[in-house]
Amino acid sequence: MTRTQIQLPDDTFARAKKLCEAREISLAELARRGIEYILSVYSTEQQASQEWHPPTPRNLGWKGLSHAEIKAEAQLTNTEIRLTRRGKKK
């Protein structure tokens, strides 16, 4: 077992001590349990073994446009949009 020191804000330390008294455990035991819990939630072994893939895009069906048309609309500049709207009004 390795011995270490940690620094806690005063209010965190006071809350931890009250919890330890209520549960009848030591502060060291509370710290060990907390660290073990965090390590189980954020397991690096699982993350390292799984290859990440970006999520597939959802079909939003925006104004009935195809994916290519949505991309083209999204890439228009403000000037191009204004010119396009003027042309549609005539």
ChimeraX commands (.cxc) that place a marker at each C-alpha (Angstrom):
marker #1 position 0.00,0.00,0.00 radius 0.5
marker #1 position 1.24,3.48,-0.87 radius 0.5
marker #1 position 0.96,6.38,1.52 radius 0.5
marker #1 position 0.03,9.78,0.11 radius 0.5
marker #1 position -1.19,13.23,1.11 radius 0.5
marker #1 position -4.05,15.22,-0.33 radius 0.5
marker #1 position -5.24,18.79,0.13 radius 0.5
marker #1 position -8.94,19.51,0.58 radius 0.5
marker #1 position -10.85,22.75,0.94 radius 0.5
marker #1 position -11.96,23.28,4.56 radius 0.5
marker #1 position -15.67,22.82,3.83 radius 0.5
marker #1 position -15.03,19.60,1.88 radius 0.5
marker #1 position -12.89,18.24,4.71 radius 0.5
marker #1 position -15.58,19.09,7.29 radius 0.5
marker #1 position -18.30,17.40,5.24 radius 0.5
marker #1 position -16.10,14.33,4.69 radius 0.5
marker #1 position -15.33,14.06,8.42 radius 0.5
marker #1 position -19.07,14.21,9.28 radius 0.5
marker #1 position -19.78,11.47,6.76 radius 0.5
marker #1 position -16.96,9.34,8.15 radius 0.5
marker #1 position -18.33,9.72,11.67 radius 0.5
marker #1 position -21.84,8.80,10.54 radius 0.5
marker #1 position -20.61,5.74,8.60 radius 0.5
marker #1 position -17.98,4.84,11.20 radius 0.5
marker #1 position -15.17,4.70,8.65 radius 0.5
marker #1 position -11.84,6.47,8.45 radius 0.5
marker #1 position -11.13,9.37,6.12 radius 0.5
marker #1 position -8.59,7.14,4.36 radius 0.5
marker #1 position -11.29,4.52,3.74 radius 0.5
marker #1 position -13.64,7.18,2.37 radius 0.5
marker #1 position -10.90,8.41,0.02 radius 0.5
marker #1 position -10.10,4.85,-1.13 radius 0.5
marker #1 position -13.77,4.10,-1.83 radius 0.5
marker #1 position -14.21,7.38,-3.69 radius 0.5
marker #1 position -11.14,6.81,-5.85 radius 0.5
marker #1 position -12.16,3.21,-6.58 radius 0.5
marker #1 position -15.63,4.39,-7.62 radius 0.5
marker #1 position -14.27,7.07,-9.96 radius 0.5
marker #1 position -11.85,4.57,-11.49 radius 0.5
marker #1 position -14.70,2.11,-12.11 radius 0.5
marker #1 position -16.78,4.80,-13.82 radius 0.5
marker #1 position -13.91,6.14,-15.92 radius 0.5
marker #1 position -12.17,2.86,-16.65 radius 0.5
marker #1 position -9.17,3.53,-18.92 radius 0.5
marker #1 position -8.92,-0.14,-19.89 radius 0.5
marker #1 position -12.32,-0.12,-21.56 radius 0.5
marker #1 position -11.69,3.20,-23.27 radius 0.5
marker #1 position -8.31,2.10,-24.63 radius 0.5
marker #1 position -9.68,-1.17,-26.05 radius 0.5
marker #1 position -12.66,0.36,-27.84 radius 0.5
marker #1 position -12.07,2.06,-31.15 radius 0.5
marker #1 position -14.03,5.30,-31.44 radius 0.5
marker #1 position -16.23,6.01,-34.45 radius 0.5
marker #1 position -18.07,9.28,-35.02 radius 0.5
marker #1 position -21.84,9.01,-34.81 radius 0.5
marker #1 position -23.71,8.64,-38.06 radius 0.5
marker #1 position -25.58,11.77,-39.11 radius 0.5
marker #1 position -29.33,11.80,-38.68 radius 0.5
marker #1 position -31.61,12.56,-41.58 radius 0.5
marker #1 position -33.20,15.82,-40.46 radius 0.5
marker #1 position -35.35,16.23,-43.54 radius 0.5
marker #1 position -34.89,19.98,-43.43 radius 0.5
marker #1 position -37.26,21.61,-45.90 radius 0.5
marker #1 position -37.31,18.38,-47.90 radius 0.5
marker #1 position -33.75,18.91,-49.14 radius 0.5
marker #1 position -31.22,16.16,-49.81 radius 0.5
marker #1 position -28.00,15.94,-47.78 radius 0.5
marker #1 position -26.06,17.57,-50.61 radius 0.5
marker #1 position -28.58,20.42,-50.86 radius 0.5
marker #1 position -28.50,20.99,-47.08 radius 0.5
marker #1 position -24.70,21.14,-47.20 radius 0.5
marker #1 position -24.81,23.61,-50.09 radius 0.5
marker #1 position -27.34,25.81,-48.22 radius 0.5
marker #1 position -25.25,25.74,-45.06 radius 0.5
marker #1 position -22.16,26.91,-46.90 radius 0.5
marker #1 position -23.79,29.96,-48.46 radius 0.5
marker #1 position -22.47,33.35,-47.36 radius 0.5
marker #1 position -24.80,36.15,-46.25 radius 0.5
marker #1 position -24.24,37.96,-49.54 radius 0.5
marker #1 position -25.14,34.85,-51.55 radius 0.5
marker #1 position -28.28,34.39,-49.46 radius 0.5
marker #1 position -29.38,38.00,-50.03 radius 0.5
marker #1 position -28.76,37.73,-53.77 radius 0.5
marker #1 position -30.67,34.44,-53.94 radius 0.5
marker #1 position -33.67,35.90,-52.06 radius 0.5
marker #1 position -33.77,38.97,-54.34 radius 0.5
marker #1 position -33.82,36.71,-57.38 radius 0.5
marker #1 position -36.76,34.68,-55.99 radius 0.5
marker #1 position -38.88,37.80,-55.29 radius 0.5
marker #1 position -38.86,38.94,-58.92 radius 0.5
marker link #1:1,2 radius 0.2
marker link #1:2,3 radius 0.2
marker link #1:3,4 radius 0.2
marker link #1:4,5 radius 0.2
marker link #1:5,6 radius 0.2
marker link #1:6,7 radius 0.2
marker link #1:7,8 radius 0.2
marker link #1:8,9 radius 0.2
marker link #1:9,10 radius 0.2
marker link #1:10,11 radius 0.2
marker link #1:11,12 radius 0.2
marker link #1:12,13 radius 0.2
marker link #1:13,14 radius 0.2
marker link #1:14,15 radius 0.2
marker link #1:15,16 radius 0.2
marker link #1:16,17 radius 0.2
marker link #1:17,18 radius 0.2
marker link #1:18,19 radius 0.2
marker link #1:19,20 radius 0.2
marker link #1:20,21 radius 0.2
marker link #1:21,22 radius 0.2
marker link #1:22,23 radius 0.2
marker link #1:23,24 radius 0.2
marker link #1:24,25 radius 0.2
marker link #1:25,26 radius 0.2
marker link #1:26,27 radius 0.2
marker link #1:27,28 radius 0.2
marker link #1:28,29 radius 0.2
marker link #1:29,30 radius 0.2
marker link #1:30,31 radius 0.2
marker link #1:31,32 radius 0.2
marker link #1:32,33 radius 0.2
marker link #1:33,34 radius 0.2
marker link #1:34,35 radius 0.2
marker link #1:35,36 radius 0.2
marker link #1:36,37 radius 0.2
marker link #1:37,38 radius 0.2
marker link #1:38,39 radius 0.2
marker link #1:39,40 radius 0.2
marker link #1:40,41 radius 0.2
marker link #1:41,42 radius 0.2
marker link #1:42,43 radius 0.2
marker link #1:43,44 radius 0.2
marker link #1:44,45 radius 0.2
marker link #1:45,46 radius 0.2
marker link #1:46,47 radius 0.2
marker link #1:47,48 radius 0.2
marker link #1:48,49 radius 0.2
marker link #1:49,50 radius 0.2
marker link #1:50,51 radius 0.2
marker link #1:51,52 radius 0.2
marker link #1:52,53 radius 0.2
marker link #1:53,54 radius 0.2
marker link #1:54,55 radius 0.2
marker link #1:55,56 radius 0.2
marker link #1:56,57 radius 0.2
marker link #1:57,58 radius 0.2
marker link #1:58,59 radius 0.2
marker link #1:59,60 radius 0.2
marker link #1:60,61 radius 0.2
marker link #1:61,62 radius 0.2
marker link #1:62,63 radius 0.2
marker link #1:63,64 radius 0.2
marker link #1:64,65 radius 0.2
marker link #1:65,66 radius 0.2
marker link #1:66,67 radius 0.2
marker link #1:67,68 radius 0.2
marker link #1:68,69 radius 0.2
marker link #1:69,70 radius 0.2
marker link #1:70,71 radius 0.2
marker link #1:71,72 radius 0.2
marker link #1:72,73 radius 0.2
marker link #1:73,74 radius 0.2
marker link #1:74,75 radius 0.2
marker link #1:75,76 radius 0.2
marker link #1:76,77 radius 0.2
marker link #1:77,78 radius 0.2
marker link #1:78,79 radius 0.2
marker link #1:79,80 radius 0.2
marker link #1:80,81 radius 0.2
marker link #1:81,82 radius 0.2
marker link #1:82,83 radius 0.2
marker link #1:83,84 radius 0.2
marker link #1:84,85 radius 0.2
marker link #1:85,86 radius 0.2
marker link #1:86,87 radius 0.2
marker link #1:87,88 radius 0.2
marker link #1:88,89 radius 0.2
marker link #1:89,90 radius 0.2
view
